[in-house]
Amino acid sequence: MQKKAFEELLPELKSIYNLAPEKPRIRFFEGKLGLKEIQEDFLSSQAKDIEVVYSVDALNQIFSEREQKEYMERRVKKELRVRALYTRSSGKFKEAPKMTEERFLPEDKFPFSSDITIYGDKVAIASLRGKLVGVIMESKEIASTLRSMFELGWEGSARYQ
């Protein structure tokens, strides 16, 4: 009886769902290969600027120096500019990589364990500790809001430079 009632309601529920304007598109990823797929997405996007928040130490635990160098070369070749807020246990970098403007944040005050990358109308969020999982959300409104939050962090980070 309940199954029949549900089957009768299903078309109506679907029509309500389909009326929702601009549903965000969400894709899920797992493991190191999943994190590489996320990187591929922003490397292959039309975006020319990205904002990122991450932990250098956590990334170093996942990706080898060679993998990071290859990624950086591809990013620079694509002329993809980055503004980054980062933590690092050994402190600030002496010099930013090519096409990168970055600001250091103290790890004890801002213990990042995830990576957030904002590019175009997309936001990629990935865990960098424990189980490696990530999502890419495609939504102009979500990307815009997180970009505004990044700007707030960027302005606030000036005190640590």
DSSP file (Angstrom, degrees, kcal/mol; ACC not computed):
  #  RESIDUE AA STRUCTURE BP1 BP2  ACC     N-H-->O    O-->H-N    N-H-->O    O-->H-N    TCO  KAPPA ALPHA  PHI   PSI    X-CA   Y-CA   Z-CA
    1    1 A M     >        0   0    0      0, 0.0     4,-2.0     0, 0.0     5,-0.2   0.000 360.0 360.0 360.0 -47.9    0.0    0.0    0.0
    2    2 A Q  H  >  +     0   0    0      1,-0.2     4,-2.6     2,-0.2     5,-0.2   0.885 360.0  54.4 -65.0 -38.0    2.8    2.5    1.0
    3    3 A K  H  > S+     0   0    0      1,-0.2     4,-2.6     2,-0.2    -1,-0.2   0.915 108.5  48.2 -62.0 -43.0    4.8    1.5   -2.1
    4    4 A K  H  > S+     0   0    0      2,-0.2     4,-1.9     1,-0.2    -1,-0.2   0.909 111.5  49.6 -65.0 -41.8    1.8    2.3   -4.4
    5    5 A A  H  X S+     0   0    0     -4,-2.0     4,-1.7     2,-0.2    -2,-0.2   0.908 111.9  48.9 -62.9 -41.9    1.2    5.6   -2.7
    6    6 A F  H  X S+     0   0    0     -4,-2.6     4,-1.9     1,-0.2    -2,-0.2   0.924 109.3  51.7 -63.0 -44.8    4.9    6.5   -3.1
    7    7 A E  H  < S+     0   0    0     -4,-2.6    -1,-0.2     1,-0.2    -2,-0.2   0.848 109.9  50.3 -61.8 -34.1    4.9    5.5   -6.8
    8    8 A E  H  < S+     0   0    0     -4,-1.9     4,-0.4     1,-0.2    -1,-0.2   0.843 114.6  43.7 -72.1 -33.0    1.9    7.8   -7.3
    9    9 A L  H  X S+     0   0    0     -4,-1.7     4,-2.3     1,-0.2     3,-0.5   0.723  92.9  83.8 -82.5 -22.4    3.6   10.7   -5.6
   10   10 A L  H  X S+     0   0    0     -4,-1.9     4,-2.6     1,-0.2     5,-0.2   0.879  87.5  50.9 -54.5 -48.0    7.0   10.3   -7.3
   11   11 A P  H  > S+     0   0    0      0, 0.0     4,-2.0     0, 0.0    -1,-0.2   0.893 111.9  48.9 -58.5 -37.7    6.2   12.2  -10.5
   12   12 A E  H  > S+     0   0    0     -3,-0.5     4,-1.9    -4,-0.4    -2,-0.2   0.910 111.1  49.3 -67.3 -41.9    4.9   15.1   -8.4
   13   13 A L  H  X S+     0   0    0     -4,-2.3     4,-2.3     1,-0.2    -1,-0.2   0.904 110.6  51.1 -63.1 -41.3    8.0   15.1   -6.2
   14   14 A K  H  X S+     0   0    0     -4,-2.6     4,-2.5    -5,-0.2    -1,-0.2   0.902 108.2  51.6 -62.7 -40.8   10.2   15.1   -9.3
   15   15 A S  H  X S+     0   0    0     -4,-2.0     4,-0.8    -5,-0.2    -1,-0.2   0.886 109.6  49.7 -66.0 -37.3    8.4   18.0  -10.9
   16   16 A I  H >X S+     0   0    0     -4,-1.9     3,-0.7     2,-0.2     4,-0.6   0.928 111.5  49.3 -64.3 -44.6    8.8   20.0   -7.7
   17   17 A Y  H >< S+     0   0    0     -4,-2.3     3,-1.1     1,-0.2    -2,-0.2   0.909 108.6  52.9 -60.5 -43.1   12.5   19.2   -7.6
   18   18 A N  H 3< S+     0   0    0     -4,-2.5    -1,-0.2     1,-0.3    -2,-0.2   0.673 100.3  62.6 -70.6 -16.1   12.9   20.2  -11.3
   19   19 A L  H << S+     0   0    0     -4,-0.8    -1,-0.3    -3,-0.7    -2,-0.2   0.704  75.4 109.3 -78.9 -19.7   11.3   23.6  -10.6
   20   20 A A  S X< S-     0   0    0     -3,-1.1     3,-0.5    -4,-0.6     2,-0.1  -0.384  74.7-123.2 -60.4 122.1   14.1   24.6   -8.2
   21   21 A P  T 3  S-     0   0    0      0, 0.0    -1,-0.1     0, 0.0    -2,-0.1  -0.403  76.1  -8.1 -71.5 143.6   16.2   27.3  -10.0
   22   22 A E  T 3  S-     0   0    0      1,-0.2     3,-0.0    -2,-0.1    -2,-0.0   0.846  74.8-160.6  41.3  61.9   19.9   26.8  -10.6
   23   23 A K    <   -     0   0    0     -3,-0.5    -1,-0.2     1,-0.1     2,-0.1  -0.502  25.2-111.2 -65.7 134.8   20.5   23.6   -8.6
   24   24 A P        -     0   0    0      0, 0.0     2,-0.5     0, 0.0   115,-0.2  -0.435  24.1-130.0 -67.2 142.5   24.2   23.3   -7.8
   25   25 A R  E     -A  138   0A   0    113,-1.8   113,-3.1    -2,-0.1     2,-0.4  -0.829  28.7-168.6 -91.9 129.8   26.0   20.5   -9.6
   26   26 A I  E     -A  137   0A   0     -2,-0.5     2,-0.4   111,-0.2   111,-0.2  -0.977  10.7-174.8-128.2 130.8   28.0   18.4   -7.1
   27   27 A R  E     -A  136   0A   0    109,-2.2   109,-2.1    -2,-0.4     2,-0.3  -0.966  13.8-145.9-122.9 141.9   30.6   15.7   -7.8
   28   28 A F  E     -A  135   0A   0     -2,-0.4     2,-0.3   107,-0.2   107,-0.2  -0.798  13.7-172.7-109.0 148.6   32.3   13.5   -5.2
   29   29 A F  E     -A  134   0A   0    105,-2.6   105,-2.2    -2,-0.3     2,-0.3  -0.969   4.5-159.8-138.6 151.5   35.8   12.2   -5.2
   30   30 A E  E  >  -A  133   0A   0     -2,-0.3     4,-1.2   103,-0.2   103,-0.2  -0.979  47.4  -1.5-134.5 148.1   37.8    9.8   -3.0
   31   31 A G  H  > S-     0   0    0    101,-3.3     4,-1.9    -2,-0.3     5,-0.2   0.067  98.8 -54.0  73.2 179.4   41.5    9.1   -2.4
   32   32 A K  H  > S+     0   0    0      1,-0.2     4,-2.1     2,-0.2    -1,-0.2   0.883 136.9  54.8 -61.8 -39.6   44.6   10.6   -3.8
   33   33 A L  H  > S+     0   0    0      1,-0.2     4,-2.0     2,-0.2    -1,-0.2   0.885 106.2  52.8 -62.6 -36.7   43.4    9.9   -7.4
   34   34 A G  H  X S+     0   0    0     -4,-1.2     4,-1.9     2,-0.2    -1,-0.2   0.898 107.4  50.8 -63.7 -40.5   40.2   11.8   -6.6
   35   35 A L  H  X S+     0   0    0     -4,-1.9     4,-2.1     1,-0.2    -2,-0.2   0.869 108.8  52.1 -65.5 -35.1   42.2   14.8   -5.4
   36   36 A K  H  X S+     0   0    0     -4,-2.1     4,-2.4     2,-0.2    -1,-0.2   0.875 106.3  53.9 -67.0 -36.4   44.2   14.7   -8.6
   37   37 A E  H  X S+     0   0    0     -4,-2.0     4,-1.8     2,-0.2    -2,-0.2   0.887 106.8  52.0 -63.2 -38.3   40.9   14.7  -10.6
   38   38 A I  H  X S+     0   0    0     -4,-1.9     4,-1.7     2,-0.2    -2,-0.2   0.935 108.9  49.7 -62.9 -45.6   39.9   17.8   -8.7
   39   39 A Q  H  X S+     0   0    0     -4,-2.1     4,-2.2     1,-0.2    -2,-0.2   0.920 108.3  53.9 -57.6 -43.8   43.2   19.4   -9.6
   40   40 A E  H  X S+     0   0    0     -4,-2.4     4,-2.1     1,-0.2    -1,-0.2   0.871 102.8  58.9 -58.6 -37.3   42.6   18.5  -13.3
   41   41 A D  H  X S+     0   0    0     -4,-1.8     4,-0.5     1,-0.2    -1,-0.2   0.931 110.9  38.5 -62.6 -45.8   39.2   20.2  -13.1
   42   42 A F  H  < S+     0   0    0     -4,-1.7    -1,-0.2     1,-0.2     3,-0.2   0.808 114.4  55.0 -78.7 -23.4   40.6   23.6  -12.2
   43   43 A L  H  < S+     0   0    0     -4,-2.2    -1,-0.2    -5,-0.2    -2,-0.2   0.817 114.3  41.4 -70.7 -28.9   43.6   23.1  -14.6
   44   44 A S  H  < S+     0   0    0     -4,-2.1    -1,-0.2    -5,-0.2    -2,-0.2   0.454  96.8 102.1 -96.6  -0.9   41.2   22.4  -17.4
   45   45 A S  S  < S-     0   0    0     -4,-0.5    75,-0.1    -3,-0.2    -3,-0.1  -0.229  81.2-118.5 -76.1 170.9   38.7   25.1  -16.5
   46   46 A Q  S    S+     0   0    0     73,-0.1    -1,-0.1     2,-0.0    74,-0.1   0.478  75.4 121.0 -85.6  -3.7   38.4   28.5  -18.3
   47   47 A A        -     0   0    0      1,-0.1     3,-0.1    -5,-0.1    -2,-0.0  -0.300  42.5-171.9 -62.9 143.8   39.2   30.3  -15.0
   48   48 A K  S    S+     0   0    0      1,-0.2    33,-2.7    32,-0.1     2,-0.4   0.510  72.5  43.7-109.6 -12.8   42.3   32.5  -15.1
   49   49 A D  E     -b   81   0A   0     31,-0.2    71,-0.6     2,-0.0     2,-0.3  -0.993  63.4-177.4-134.5 139.4   42.3   33.2  -11.4
   50   50 A I  E     -bC  82 119A   0     31,-2.2    33,-2.1    -2,-0.4     2,-0.4  -0.978  15.0-149.4-134.1 152.3   41.8   31.0   -8.4
   51   51 A E  E     -bC  83 118A   0     67,-2.1    67,-3.1    -2,-0.3     2,-0.4  -0.956  22.5-176.7-116.2 139.2   41.7   31.5   -4.7
   52   52 A V  E     -bC  84 117A   0     31,-2.3    33,-2.6    -2,-0.4     2,-0.4  -0.994  21.0-165.5-142.1 144.8   42.8   28.8   -2.4
   53   53 A V  E     +bC  85 116A   0     63,-2.3    63,-2.4    -2,-0.4     2,-0.3  -0.999  36.2 138.2-125.4 126.0   43.1   28.1    1.4
   54   54 A Y  E     -b   86   0A   0     31,-2.1    33,-1.6    -2,-0.4     2,-0.6  -0.982  52.6-107.5-161.5 168.9   45.3   25.1    2.4
   55   55 A S  E  >  -b   87   0A   0     -2,-0.3     4,-2.2    31,-0.2     5,-0.2  -0.941  18.8-158.8-105.8 119.0   47.8   23.6    4.6
   56   56 A V  H  > S+     0   0    0     31,-2.6     4,-2.5    -2,-0.6     5,-0.2   0.925  94.1  52.6 -60.6 -45.3   51.3   23.2    3.0
   57   57 A D  H  > S+     0   0    0     30,-0.4     4,-1.1     1,-0.2    -1,-0.2   0.902 109.3  48.5 -60.4 -42.3   52.2   20.4    5.5
   58   58 A A  H  > S+     0   0    0      1,-0.2     4,-0.9     2,-0.2     3,-0.5   0.914 111.6  49.3 -65.9 -42.1   49.1   18.4    4.8
   59   59 A L  H >X S+     0   0    0     -4,-2.2     4,-3.0     1,-0.2     3,-0.7   0.890 106.7  56.6 -63.1 -37.6   49.6   18.7    1.0
   60   60 A N  H 3< S+     0   0    0     -4,-2.5    -1,-0.2     1,-0.2    -2,-0.2   0.779 103.0  55.3 -64.7 -25.6   53.2   17.6    1.5
   61   61 A Q  H 3< S+     0   0    0     -4,-1.1    -1,-0.2    -3,-0.5    -2,-0.2   0.752 117.3  35.1 -75.4 -24.2   52.0   14.4    3.2
   62   62 A I  H << S+     0   0    0     -4,-0.9     2,-0.4    -3,-0.7    -2,-0.2   0.878 116.8  44.9 -96.8 -47.8   49.8   13.6    0.1
   63   63 A F  S  < S-     0   0    0     -4,-3.0    -1,-0.2    -5,-0.1   -31,-0.0  -0.837  77.8-126.1-109.6 137.4   51.7   14.7   -2.9
   64   64 A S     >  -     0   0    0     -2,-0.4     4,-2.4     1,-0.1     5,-0.2  -0.233  30.6-106.9 -70.2 164.7   55.4   14.2   -3.6
   65   65 A E  H  > S+     0   0    0      1,-0.2     4,-2.3     2,-0.2     5,-0.2   0.893 122.7  52.2 -58.8 -40.4   57.7   17.0   -4.5
   66   66 A R  H  > S+     0   0    0      2,-0.2     4,-2.5     1,-0.2    -1,-0.2   0.919 108.8  49.2 -63.5 -44.6   57.8   15.8   -8.1
   67   67 A E  H  > S+     0   0    0      1,-0.2     4,-2.2     2,-0.2    -2,-0.2   0.900 112.3  48.3 -62.4 -40.5   54.0   15.7   -8.3
   68   68 A Q  H  X S+     0   0    0     -4,-2.4     4,-2.5     2,-0.2    -1,-0.2   0.890 111.1  50.4 -67.1 -38.7   53.7   19.2   -6.8
   69   69 A K  H  X S+     0   0    0     -4,-2.3     4,-2.5     2,-0.2    -2,-0.2   0.916 110.4  49.5 -65.1 -43.3   56.4   20.5   -9.3
   70   70 A E  H  X S+     0   0    0     -4,-2.5     4,-2.1     2,-0.2    -2,-0.2   0.911 111.7  48.9 -62.2 -42.6   54.5   19.0  -12.3
   71   71 A Y  H  X S+     0   0    0     -4,-2.2     4,-2.6     2,-0.2    -2,-0.2   0.939 111.2  49.8 -60.9 -47.2   51.3   20.6  -11.1
   72   72 A M  H  X S+     0   0    0     -4,-2.5     4,-2.6     1,-0.2     5,-0.2   0.902 109.6  51.1 -60.6 -42.7   53.0   24.0  -10.7
   73   73 A E  H  X S+     0   0    0     -4,-2.5     4,-2.4     1,-0.2    -1,-0.2   0.910 111.8  47.2 -61.9 -42.1   54.5   23.8  -14.2
   74   74 A R  H  X S+     0   0    0     -4,-2.1     4,-1.9     2,-0.2    -2,-0.2   0.899 112.2  50.1 -66.2 -40.1   51.1   23.0  -15.7
   75   75 A R  H  <>S+     0   0    0     -4,-2.6     5,-2.4     2,-0.2     4,-0.3   0.922 113.0  45.2 -64.4 -44.4   49.4   25.8  -13.8
   76   76 A V  H ><5S+     0   0    0     -4,-2.6     3,-1.2     1,-0.2    -2,-0.2   0.899 110.6  54.0 -67.4 -40.7   52.0   28.4  -14.8
   77   77 A K  H 3<5S+     0   0    0     -4,-2.4    -1,-0.2     1,-0.3    -2,-0.2   0.873 109.0  48.9 -60.7 -36.5   51.9   27.2  -18.4
   78   78 A K  T 3<5S-     0   0    0     -4,-1.9    -1,-0.3    -5,-0.2    -2,-0.2   0.554 112.7-125.6 -77.6  -7.9   48.2   27.7  -18.4
   79   79 A E  T < 5 +     0   0    0     -3,-1.2     2,-0.7    -4,-0.3    -3,-0.2   0.885  48.9 165.7  61.0  42.2   48.8   31.2  -16.9
   80   80 A L      < -     0   0    0     -5,-2.4     2,-0.2    -6,-0.1    -1,-0.2  -0.813  25.8-147.5 -92.0 112.5   46.5   30.4  -14.0
   81   81 A R  E     -b   49   0A   0    -33,-2.7   -31,-2.2    -2,-0.7     2,-0.4  -0.571  13.4-159.6 -83.2 143.5   47.0   33.0  -11.3
   82   82 A V  E     -bd  50 100A   0     17,-2.3    19,-2.8    -2,-0.2     2,-0.5  -0.970  18.3-168.6-127.6 137.4   46.6   32.0   -7.7
   83   83 A R  E     -bd  51 101A   0    -33,-2.1   -31,-2.3    -2,-0.4     2,-0.4  -0.998  27.2-172.8-116.0 128.3   46.0   33.9   -4.5
   84   84 A A  E     -bd  52 102A   0     17,-2.3    19,-2.8    -2,-0.5     2,-0.5  -0.958  28.5-160.8-131.1 140.1   46.5   31.6   -1.5
   85   85 A L  E     +bd  53 103A   0    -33,-2.6   -31,-2.1    -2,-0.4     2,-0.3  -0.982  36.0 171.1-108.0 124.3   46.1   31.7    2.2
   86   86 A Y  E     -bd  54 104A   0     17,-2.4    19,-2.6    -2,-0.5     2,-0.3  -0.943  31.2-146.1-139.3 156.0   48.2   29.0    3.7
   87   87 A T  E     +b   55   0A   0    -33,-1.6   -31,-2.6    -2,-0.3   -30,-0.4  -0.874  19.1 175.0-113.3 154.2   49.6   27.5    6.9
   88   88 A R    >   -     0   0    0     17,-0.5     3,-2.1    -2,-0.3    19,-0.3  -0.885  31.3-139.5-160.9 125.8   53.0   25.9    7.3
   89   89 A S  T 3  S+     0   0    0      1,-0.3     3,-0.1    -2,-0.3    -1,-0.1   0.810 105.1  52.2 -61.2 -30.1   54.6   24.6   10.5
   90   90 A S  T 3  S-     0   0    0      1,-0.3    -1,-0.3    -3,-0.1     2,-0.1   0.292 114.0-118.7 -90.7  11.9   58.0   26.0    9.5
   91   91 A G    <   -     0   0    0     -3,-2.1    -1,-0.3    14,-0.1    14,-0.1  -0.393  57.1  -4.3  92.5-165.9   56.6   29.5    8.8
   92   92 A K        -     0   0    0     -2,-0.1     2,-0.2    -3,-0.1    -5,-0.0  -0.246  66.3-114.1 -66.8 148.9   56.4   31.7    5.8
   93   93 A F        -     0   0    0      1,-0.1     3,-0.1     0, 0.0    -1,-0.1  -0.544  19.8-134.2 -71.7 149.2   57.9   30.9    2.4
   94   94 A K  S    S+     0   0    0      1,-0.2     2,-0.3    -2,-0.2    -1,-0.1   0.839  87.5  15.2 -73.7 -32.3   60.7   33.3    1.5
   95   95 A E  S    S-     0   0    0     -3,-0.0    -1,-0.2     0, 0.0     0, 0.0  -1.000  77.2-122.8-146.4 140.4   59.3   33.7   -2.0
   96   96 A A        -     0   0    0     -2,-0.3     3,-0.1    -3,-0.1     4,-0.1  -0.556  36.0-107.8 -80.8 146.4   56.0   32.9   -3.8
   97   97 A P    >   -     0   0    0      0, 0.0     3,-1.3     0, 0.0    -1,-0.1  -0.171  55.9 -65.5 -62.8 167.3   56.0   30.7   -6.8
   98   98 A K  T 3  S+     0   0    0      1,-0.3     3,-0.1   -17,-0.0   -22,-0.0  -0.218 121.6   9.4 -54.3 142.3   55.4   32.1  -10.3
   99   99 A M  T 3  S+     0   0    0      1,-0.2   -17,-2.3    -3,-0.1     2,-0.4   0.772 106.4 117.4  57.2  30.7   51.9   33.6  -10.8
  100  100 A T  E <   -d   82   0A   0     -3,-1.3     2,-0.5   -19,-0.2   -17,-0.2  -0.993  43.6-173.3-132.8 132.7   51.2   33.3   -7.1
  101  101 A E  E     +d   83   0A   0    -19,-2.8   -17,-2.3    -2,-0.4     2,-0.3  -0.996  26.4 175.2-118.3 124.1   50.4   35.8   -4.5
  102  102 A E  E     -d   84   0A   0     -2,-0.5     2,-0.4   -19,-0.2   -17,-0.2  -0.929  24.5-155.9-136.9 156.5   50.2   34.2   -1.1
  103  103 A R  E     -d   85   0A   0    -19,-2.8   -17,-2.4    -2,-0.3     2,-0.2  -0.998  19.3-132.1-133.7 134.3   49.8   35.1    2.6
  104  104 A F  E     -d   86   0A   0     -2,-0.4   -17,-0.2   -19,-0.2    56,-0.2  -0.564  17.4-168.9 -82.8 142.3   50.9   33.0    5.5
  105  105 A L        -     0   0    0    -19,-2.6   -17,-0.5    -2,-0.2     2,-0.2  -0.994  32.9-104.5-128.1 139.6   48.6   32.3    8.5
  106  106 A P    >>  -     0   0    0      0, 0.0     4,-2.0     0, 0.0     3,-0.7  -0.438  22.5-141.8 -67.7 130.7   49.9   30.8   11.8
  107  107 A E  T 34 S+     0   0    0    -19,-0.3   -18,-0.1     1,-0.2   -20,-0.1   0.815  97.5  60.1 -62.6 -33.7   48.9   27.1   12.0
  108  108 A D  T 34 S+     0   0    0      1,-0.2    -1,-0.2     2,-0.1   -21,-0.0   0.831 113.8  36.7 -67.8 -29.5   48.2   27.3   15.7
  109  109 A K  T <4 S+     0   0    0     -3,-0.7    -2,-0.2     1,-0.2    -1,-0.2   0.761 130.1  31.3 -88.5 -27.9   45.4   29.9   15.1
  110  110 A F     <  -     0   0    0     -4,-2.0     2,-2.0     2,-0.1    -1,-0.2  -0.687  69.8-174.6-133.3  77.4   44.2   28.5   11.9
  111  111 A P        -     0   0    0      0, 0.0     2,-0.2     0, 0.0    -4,-0.1  -0.480  14.0-169.3 -79.6  78.3   44.6   24.6   11.8
  112  112 A F        +     0   0    0     -2,-2.0   -54,-0.2     1,-0.1     3,-0.1  -0.458  23.0 166.0 -68.8 133.4   43.5   23.9    8.3
  113  113 A S        +     0   0    0     -2,-0.2    15,-3.1    16,-0.0    16,-0.7   0.209  63.6  58.0-126.8   9.5   42.9   20.2    7.5
  114  114 A S  E    S- E   0 127A   0     13,-0.3     2,-0.4    14,-0.2    13,-0.2  -0.913  73.7-130.0-133.7 162.3   41.1   20.8    4.2
  115  115 A D  E     - E   0 126A   0     11,-2.9    11,-2.4    -2,-0.3     2,-0.5  -0.947  18.1-167.8-112.0 132.5   41.8   22.6    0.9
  116  116 A I  E     -CE  53 125A   0    -63,-2.4   -63,-2.3    -2,-0.4     2,-0.5  -0.988   6.6-178.1-122.6 122.6   39.3   25.0   -0.5
  117  117 A T  E     -CE  52 124A   0      7,-2.9     7,-3.1    -2,-0.5     2,-0.5  -0.984   7.9-164.4-124.3 127.5   39.8   26.2   -4.1
  118  118 A I  E     +CE  51 123A   0    -67,-3.1   -67,-2.1    -2,-0.5     2,-0.3  -0.947  19.5 158.8-113.7 124.8   37.5   28.7   -5.7
  119  119 A Y  E >   -CE  50 122A   0      3,-2.4     3,-2.4    -2,-0.5   -69,-0.1  -0.960  59.3 -39.9-150.8 127.0   37.6   29.0   -9.5
  120  120 A G  T 3  S-     0   0    0    -71,-0.6   -78,-0.0    -2,-0.3   -75,-0.0  -0.358 123.4 -24.8  56.3-130.9   35.0   30.4  -11.9
  121  121 A D  T 3  S+     0   0    0     -3,-0.1    18,-2.1    22,-0.1     2,-0.3   0.053 123.2  91.7 -97.8  23.8   31.6   29.3  -10.7
  122  122 A K  E <   -EF 119 138A   0     -3,-2.4    -3,-2.4    16,-0.2     2,-0.4  -0.865  53.1-163.7-122.8 153.2   33.1   26.3   -8.9
  123  123 A V  E     -EF 118 137A   0     14,-2.2    14,-2.9    -2,-0.3     2,-0.5  -0.994   7.7-162.5-132.6 126.5   34.3   25.5   -5.4
  124  124 A A  E     -EF 117 136A   0     -7,-3.1    -7,-2.9    -2,-0.4     2,-0.4  -0.935   7.8-176.0-108.5 131.0   36.4   22.4   -4.7
  125  125 A I  E     +EF 116 135A   0     10,-2.4    10,-2.4    -2,-0.5     2,-0.4  -0.994   6.9 174.5-127.5 127.0   36.7   21.3   -1.1
  126  126 A A  E     -EF 115 134A   0    -11,-2.4   -11,-2.9    -2,-0.4     2,-0.3  -0.993  30.3-125.2-135.7 138.9   39.0   18.4   -0.2
  127  127 A S  E     -E  114   0A   0      6,-3.1   -13,-0.3    -2,-0.4     6,-0.1  -0.611  18.3-170.5 -76.2 141.4   40.0   16.8    3.1
  128  128 A L        +     0   0    0    -15,-3.1     2,-0.3    -2,-0.3   -14,-0.2   0.399  67.6  50.4-113.4  -1.4   43.8   16.7    3.5
  129  129 A R  S    S+     0   0    0    -16,-0.7     2,-0.1     2,-0.2   -16,-0.0  -0.956 107.2   0.9-134.2 154.4   44.0   14.5    6.6
  130  130 A G  S    S+     0   0    0     -2,-0.3     2,-0.3     2,-0.1    -3,-0.0  -0.452 125.0  12.7  69.8-143.1   42.3   11.2    7.4
  131  131 A K  S    S-     0   0    0     -2,-0.1     2,-0.8     1,-0.1    -2,-0.2  -0.528  84.0-128.8 -68.7 124.8   40.2    9.8    4.7
  132  132 A L        +     0   0    0     -2,-0.3  -101,-3.3    -4,-0.1     2,-0.3  -0.669  47.5 148.3 -81.0 109.9   40.9   11.7    1.5
  133  133 A V  E     +A   30   0A   0     -2,-0.8    -6,-3.1  -103,-0.2     2,-0.3  -0.958  17.2 176.3-137.7 156.5   37.6   12.9    0.1
  134  134 A G  E     -AF  29 126A   0   -105,-2.2  -105,-2.6    -2,-0.3     2,-0.3  -0.987  13.9-153.5-155.6 164.4   36.5   15.9   -1.9
  135  135 A V  E     -AF  28 125A   0    -10,-2.4   -10,-2.4    -2,-0.3     2,-0.5  -0.977   8.0-150.6-137.0 151.7   33.7   17.6   -3.7
  136  136 A I  E     -AF  27 124A   0   -109,-2.1  -109,-2.2    -2,-0.3     2,-0.5  -0.994  16.6-166.5-119.1 122.9   33.3   20.0   -6.5
  137  137 A M  E     -AF  26 123A   0    -14,-2.9   -14,-2.2    -2,-0.5     2,-0.8  -0.934   6.6-157.6-109.0 128.4   30.2   22.3   -6.3
  138  138 A E  E     +AF  25 122A   0   -113,-3.1  -113,-1.8    -2,-0.5     2,-0.3  -0.892  40.6 126.5-108.6 105.4   29.2   24.2   -9.4
  139  139 A S     >  -     0   0    0    -18,-2.1     4,-2.7    -2,-0.8     5,-0.3  -0.875  50.1-148.6-160.1 120.7   27.1   27.2   -8.3
  140  140 A K  H  > S+     0   0    0     -2,-0.3     4,-2.3     1,-0.2     5,-0.2   0.904 102.3  48.2 -57.3 -42.8   27.6   30.8   -9.1
  141  141 A E  H  > S+     0   0    0      2,-0.2     4,-2.3     1,-0.2    -1,-0.2   0.909 112.7  45.9 -68.7 -43.1   26.1   31.9   -5.8
  142  142 A I  H  > S+     0   0    0      2,-0.2     4,-2.6     1,-0.2     5,-0.2   0.932 114.8  48.1 -65.4 -44.7   28.1   29.5   -3.6
  143  143 A A  H  X S+     0   0    0     -4,-2.7     4,-2.3   -22,-0.3    -2,-0.2   0.910 112.0  50.2 -61.5 -42.2   31.3   30.4   -5.4
  144  144 A S  H  X S+     0   0    0     -4,-2.3     4,-2.0    -5,-0.3    -1,-0.2   0.917 111.7  47.2 -62.9 -43.9   30.6   34.1   -5.1
  145  145 A T  H  X S+     0   0    0     -4,-2.3     4,-2.0     2,-0.2    -2,-0.2   0.927 113.9  46.4 -65.0 -45.2   29.9   33.8   -1.4
  146  146 A L  H  X S+     0   0    0     -4,-2.6     4,-2.4     1,-0.2    -1,-0.2   0.849 109.5  55.1 -67.8 -32.1   33.0   31.8   -0.7
  147  147 A R  H  X S+     0   0    0     -4,-2.3     4,-2.3    -5,-0.2    -1,-0.2   0.901 107.5  50.2 -64.7 -39.5   35.1   34.2   -2.8
  148  148 A S  H  X S+     0   0    0     -4,-2.0     4,-2.0     2,-0.2    -2,-0.2   0.897 110.2  49.8 -63.6 -40.2   33.7   37.0   -0.5
  149  149 A M  H  X S+     0   0    0     -4,-2.0     4,-2.3     2,-0.2    -2,-0.2   0.883 108.7  52.7 -65.6 -37.5   34.8   35.0    2.5
  150  150 A F  H  X S+     0   0    0     -4,-2.4     4,-2.9     2,-0.2    -2,-0.2   0.934 107.2  52.3 -60.6 -45.0   38.2   34.5    1.0
  151  151 A E  H  X S+     0   0    0     -4,-2.3     4,-2.6     1,-0.2    -2,-0.2   0.886 107.7  51.8 -59.8 -39.3   38.5   38.3    0.5
  152  152 A L  H  X S+     0   0    0     -4,-2.0     4,-2.3     1,-0.2    -1,-0.2   0.929 112.5  45.4 -61.1 -45.5   37.6   38.7    4.2
  153  153 A G  H  X S+     0   0    0     -4,-2.3     4,-1.9     2,-0.2    -2,-0.2   0.879 110.9  53.9 -64.0 -38.4   40.4   36.3    5.1
  154  154 A W  H  X S+     0   0    0     -4,-2.9     4,-0.5     2,-0.2    -2,-0.2   0.933 111.0  45.1 -63.2 -46.9   42.8   37.9    2.7
  155  155 A E  H >< S+     0   0    0     -4,-2.6     3,-1.1     1,-0.2     4,-0.2   0.924 114.9  48.1 -62.6 -43.9   42.2   41.3    4.3
  156  156 A G  H >< S+     0   0    0     -4,-2.3     3,-1.0     1,-0.2    -1,-0.2   0.771 101.1  65.9 -68.1 -26.0   42.5   39.9    7.8
  157  157 A S  H >< S+     0   0    0     -4,-1.9     3,-2.1     1,-0.2     4,-0.3   0.667  77.3  85.3 -72.0 -15.3   45.7   38.0    6.9
  158  158 A A  G X< S+     0   0    0     -3,-1.1     3,-1.3    -4,-0.5    -1,-0.2   0.826  80.4  63.7 -55.8 -32.1   47.6   41.3    6.4
  159  159 A R  G <  S+     0   0    0     -3,-1.0    -1,-0.3     1,-0.2    -2,-0.1   0.687 101.3  50.8 -68.2 -17.1   48.3   41.4   10.2
  160  160 A Y  G <         0   0    0     -3,-2.1    -1,-0.2     1,-0.2    -2,-0.2   0.401 360.0 360.0 -99.7   2.1   50.4   38.2    9.9
  161  161 A Q    <         0   0    0     -3,-1.3    -1,-0.2    -4,-0.3    -2,-0.1   0.480 360.0 360.0 -85.3 360.0   52.7   39.2    7.1
